[in-house]
Amino acid sequence: MTAIIILAAGTSSRLGHPKQLLPFQDQSLLKHAIKAAIDSGVGPVIVVIGSNEKEIHGHIEDEPISIVLNEDYMQGIASSIKAGVGYILEAHKECDSVILMVCDQPHVSPALLKNLVTTKQETNKPIVACSYKNTIGVPALFDKKFFPELLSLNGEEGGKKVLLHHEDDVAAIAFPKGEIDIDTSANYDALKK
């Protein structure tokens, strides 16, 4: 079974207000990500929150997900990956892989998340990542054997560090719209157009 971890603990410092709650297609960016994860039917969905915890928790507490609070969110994205993977090791020992995704890639779909799992099955590669804009990145699936490496990340190191460290183990699927993420007001304005 594959769990999906949605990383949503960041401070949205470049935007100036919580990007998790930005409206997109009649819901928030975070609810859009949660819906894609749930509708994929892949496995349990875990949302890691941190900054603006009360507001964001209240916004998603009715969803059929597990909410994990990362109290160390100021230390960077690695702390959220650790919180999510640590939770899976305790609460979902049956999971043999995990998909890491972020809440500000608005074009992630249930089909894309399913494709990560089927590509792992078809290629026997222990990592499946999305390719866009001459790079590979999230959403990305990691076999359980990489959990210790994910747990050893620090600061702003994300899943990409593990991807690049094991390039021979990676199968890539095309996701051209993966380059679209929301870090600034200009990004968001472009998305709305």
Secondary structure, 3 states (H helix, E strand, C coil): CEEEEEEECCCCCCCCCCHHHCEECCEEHHHHHHHHHHHHCCCCEEEEECCCHHHHHHHHCCCCCEEEECCCHHHCHHHHHHHHHHHHHHHCCCCCEEEEEECCCCCCCHHHHHHHHHHHHHHCCCEEEEEECCEEEEEEEEEHHHHHHHHCCCCCCCHHHHHHHCHHHEEEEECHHHHCCCCCHHHHHHHHC
